[in-house]
C-alpha cells in the first residue's frame, strides 16, 4: 500500500482530486487530497500572514499527525512549490514527487519568479482584501481567491531533491502556449527524472484521469524508468483551469 498526498494548484481545494483519490483507493492505496490554508473551504483563514511556509506546514502537519511515511507527494501547478518544500523538510518520509504540469523550484525560487509575465499579471489582480489573487473566469465554480504571499515567498531548500524519485507530467494539450513547455523540455534530458506527456489541458485530473491514475500508480513503485510516456488521447477543449 502506498500513501499519496495530493496538493492542488492555485485557487483549488482538495475537491479537485476527488475522482483521482477514489481511483487510488480502489487500488488499495491511501490518498489524502488536501486543501491549503486560505483557499476553498479554508478561504475564511486568509489573514495577510498566509504564505508558502503556511502551506508547507499544512502538509507537514497532516503527514506527522497521520504518521505518513514513504509517501508519494503529488503537486498540481503551484503545488509543485509545496511538494518540493515538504520533501526538503521531511527527509525520510517522502519516496517520490510527482509534478502535474507544475513549477519545479530550486533553492531561492518563488512561484512569481518561475512563471511568465501573463501569470504575474494574474497574480497582481488581487481581490478586495488585498491579500489574494482572483480565480480566473473559466475555473471551476468552486475555485476561490489564492493567497498572494504564497506566490511571492522564495522557497529555501537545504537538501538535494534528487534523493527521491521525481516524475513530471506535462499537459501537452493547452489551448494556447503552455508556460510549462520549457520545464518539460529541460527535464526530459535531465538524469533522475521520469517525464510523461498527456494530451490534455492544464487540469489533467479532469482531462486525462485514466492516464494520470496509471502514472501515479507507477510512481507508487518509486523507481524512475523510461522517461517518456506519451498518450494518443485527444481532448476537445483543454484550458488552464
C-alpha positions as CSV (number, residue, x, y, z in Angstrom):
1,X,0.0,0.0,0.0
2,X,1.3,3.5,-1.0
3,X,0.2,6.7,0.6
4,X,-0.5,9.6,-1.8
5,X,-0.7,13.2,-0.6
6,X,-2.4,15.3,-3.2
7,X,-1.8,19.1,-3.3
8,X,-4.0,21.4,-5.6
9,X,-2.9,24.3,-7.7
10,X,-3.9,27.9,-7.1
11,X,-7.5,28.7,-6.2
12,X,-8.4,25.0,-6.0
13,X,-9.3,22.8,-3.0
14,X,-8.8,19.1,-2.3
15,X,-12.0,18.5,-4.2
16,X,-10.2,18.8,-7.5
17,X,-8.6,15.4,-6.7
18,X,-11.9,13.6,-5.7
19,X,-12.0,11.2,-8.6
20,X,-8.3,10.6,-8.7
21,X,-8.2,9.9,-4.9
22,X,-11.1,7.4,-5.4
23,X,-9.2,5.6,-8.1
24,X,-6.1,5.3,-5.9
25,X,-8.2,3.9,-3.0
26,X,-9.9,1.4,-5.3
27,X,-6.4,0.0,-5.9
28,X,-5.8,-0.4,-2.2
29,X,-3.8,2.8,-1.5
30,X,-4.3,5.7,0.9
31,X,-5.0,9.1,-0.6
32,X,-5.0,12.4,1.2
33,X,-6.4,15.3,-1.1
34,X,-5.6,18.4,0.9
35,X,-6.9,22.0,0.8
36,X,-4.3,24.6,1.6
37,X,-5.0,27.4,4.1
38,X,-6.8,30.4,2.7
39,X,-8.4,28.5,-0.2
40,X,-11.7,26.8,-1.0
41,X,-13.4,25.6,2.3
42,X,-10.5,27.2,4.2
43,X,-10.9,30.6,2.5
44,X,-12.0,32.1,5.8
45,X,-8.5,31.5,7.1
46,X,-7.0,34.3,4.9
47,X,-5.1,36.9,7.0
48,X,-2.2,38.6,5.4
49,X,0.2,36.1,7.0
50,X,-0.7,33.1,4.9
51,X,2.3,32.4,2.8
52,X,4.3,29.5,1.3
53,X,5.5,28.4,4.8
54,X,1.9,28.2,5.9
55,X,1.1,25.8,3.0
56,X,4.2,23.7,3.8
57,X,3.1,23.4,7.4
58,X,-0.5,22.4,6.2
59,X,1.0,19.3,4.6
60,X,3.7,18.6,7.2
61,X,1.0,18.7,9.9
62,X,-1.1,16.1,8.2
63,X,1.8,13.8,7.4
64,X,3.0,13.9,11.0
65,X,-0.4,13.5,12.5
66,X,-1.2,10.6,10.3
67,X,2.3,9.1,10.6
68,X,2.6,9.2,6.8
69,X,5.9,7.6,5.5
70,X,7.2,6.6,2.1
71,X,4.7,9.0,0.6
72,X,4.2,10.0,-3.0
73,X,3.6,13.7,-3.0
74,X,1.6,15.0,-5.9
75,X,1.5,18.7,-6.7
76,X,-0.5,20.4,-9.5
77,X,0.7,23.7,-10.9
78,X,1.6,25.9,-7.8
79,X,1.5,22.7,-5.8
80,X,5.0,22.0,-7.2
81,X,6.3,24.6,-4.8
82,X,4.7,22.9,-1.9
83,X,5.7,19.3,-2.5
84,X,9.3,20.4,-3.1
85,X,9.5,22.2,0.2
86,X,7.7,19.4,2.2
87,X,10.2,16.8,0.8
88,X,13.0,19.0,1.9
89,X,11.7,19.4,5.5
90,X,10.6,15.8,6.0
91,X,13.6,13.7,4.9
92,X,13.0,10.0,5.0
93,X,9.2,10.4,4.8
94,X,8.9,11.1,1.1
95,X,9.7,8.4,-1.5
96,X,8.6,10.2,-4.7
97,X,7.5,13.6,-6.1
98,X,5.0,13.9,-9.0
99,X,4.7,17.3,-10.6
100,X,1.4,17.7,-12.5
101,X,2.0,20.5,-15.1
102,X,3.7,22.3,-12.2
103,X,6.5,24.6,-11.3
104,X,9.7,22.9,-10.2
105,X,11.6,25.2,-7.9
106,X,15.2,25.3,-6.8
107,X,16.6,27.0,-3.7
108,X,15.6,30.6,-3.6
109,X,12.9,30.4,-6.3
110,X,9.4,31.7,-5.8
111,X,6.4,30.9,-7.9
112,X,6.4,34.6,-9.1
113,X,10.0,34.1,-10.4
114,X,9.3,30.9,-12.3
115,X,6.2,31.9,-14.2
116,X,5.6,34.2,-17.2
117,X,4.5,37.8,-17.3
118,X,1.0,36.6,-18.2
119,X,0.8,34.7,-14.9
120,X,2.3,37.6,-13.0
121,X,-0.4,39.9,-14.3
122,X,-3.0,37.4,-13.0
123,X,-1.3,37.3,-9.6
124,X,-1.3,41.1,-9.4
125,X,-5.1,41.2,-9.9
126,X,-5.9,41.0,-6.2
127,X,-9.3,40.9,-4.7
128,X,-10.9,43.4,-2.4
129,X,-9.0,42.0,0.6
130,X,-5.7,42.9,-1.0
131,X,-4.3,39.5,0.1
132,X,-5.4,37.2,-2.6
133,X,-5.4,36.7,-6.4
134,X,-8.8,36.2,-8.0
135,X,-9.7,32.9,-9.7
136,X,-9.7,33.1,-13.5
137,X,-13.2,33.2,-15.1
138,X,-13.1,29.8,-16.6
139,X,-12.1,28.0,-13.3
140,X,-14.4,25.6,-11.6
141,X,-17.2,27.5,-9.8
142,X,-15.8,26.2,-6.5
143,X,-12.5,28.0,-7.0
144,X,-11.7,30.8,-4.7
145,X,-9.0,33.5,-4.4
146,X,-5.5,32.4,-3.6
147,X,-3.1,34.0,-1.0
148,X,-0.6,36.2,-2.9
149,X,2.1,35.9,-0.3
150,X,2.5,32.2,-1.1
151,X,3.3,33.1,-4.6
152,X,5.9,35.7,-3.7
153,X,7.8,34.0,-0.9
154,X,11.1,32.2,-2.0
155,X,11.5,28.6,-1.2
156,X,14.5,27.7,0.9
157,X,16.0,24.2,0.4
158,X,18.7,22.5,2.5
159,X,18.8,19.1,0.8
160,X,19.3,17.6,-2.7
161,X,15.8,17.0,-4.2
162,X,17.4,14.1,-6.3
163,X,17.3,12.0,-3.2
164,X,13.8,10.9,-4.0
165,X,12.2,9.7,-7.3
166,X,10.9,12.6,-9.4
167,X,8.2,12.4,-12.1
168,X,7.0,15.3,-14.3
169,X,3.6,15.0,-16.1
170,X,3.3,17.6,-18.8
171,X,-0.1,18.7,-20.2
172,X,0.5,18.8,-24.0
173,X,-3.0,19.9,-25.0
174,X,-3.2,23.5,-23.8
175,X,-5.5,25.7,-26.0
176,X,-2.7,28.2,-26.3
177,X,1.0,28.3,-25.4
178,X,1.8,26.4,-22.2
179,X,4.2,28.2,-19.7
180,X,5.4,24.7,-18.6
181,X,6.8,23.7,-22.0
182,X,10.4,24.9,-21.1
183,X,10.2,22.9,-17.9
184,X,9.2,19.7,-19.6
185,X,11.8,20.1,-22.3
186,X,14.6,20.7,-19.8
187,X,13.6,17.7,-17.6
188,X,13.3,15.3,-20.5
189,X,17.1,15.4,-20.7
190,X,17.8,15.6,-17.0
191,X,19.0,12.4,-15.3
192,X,16.9,11.3,-12.4
193,X,13.6,12.4,-13.9
194,X,10.8,10.4,-15.5
195,X,8.8,12.6,-17.8
196,X,5.4,12.0,-19.2
197,X,3.3,14.0,-21.7
198,X,-0.5,13.7,-21.7
199,X,-2.8,15.1,-24.3
200,X,-4.9,17.2,-22.0
201,X,-5.2,20.7,-20.8
202,X,-3.7,22.1,-17.6
203,X,-6.3,20.4,-15.5
204,X,-5.1,16.9,-16.1
205,X,-7.2,15.5,-13.3
206,X,-10.2,16.3,-15.5
207,X,-8.8,15.9,-19.0
208,X,-6.8,12.7,-18.7
209,X,-7.9,11.0,-15.4
210,X,-7.2,7.4,-16.5
211,X,-3.7,8.1,-17.9
212,X,-2.9,10.1,-14.8
213,X,-4.0,7.4,-12.5
214,X,-1.8,4.9,-14.3
215,X,1.2,7.2,-13.9
216,X,0.6,7.7,-10.2
217,X,0.3,4.0,-9.6
218,X,3.6,3.5,-11.4
219,X,5.1,6.3,-9.3
220,X,4.0,4.4,-6.3
221,X,6.7,1.9,-7.1
222,X,9.1,4.9,-6.7
223,X,11.6,3.8,-9.4
224,X,12.3,6.2,-12.3
225,X,12.2,4.2,-15.5
226,X,11.8,5.1,-19.2
227,X,11.4,8.9,-19.1
228,X,8.9,9.4,-21.9
229,X,5.3,8.3,-21.9
230,X,3.0,10.0,-24.5
231,X,-0.6,9.0,-24.9
232,X,-2.7,9.4,-28.0
233,X,-5.7,10.7,-26.2
234,X,-7.3,14.0,-27.5
235,X,-9.5,16.5,-25.7
236,X,-11.8,18.8,-27.4
237,X,-11.5,21.9,-25.2
238,X,-8.4,22.0,-23.0
239,X,-8.0,25.0,-20.8
240,X,-5.9,26.4,-18.0
241,X,-8.4,25.7,-15.2
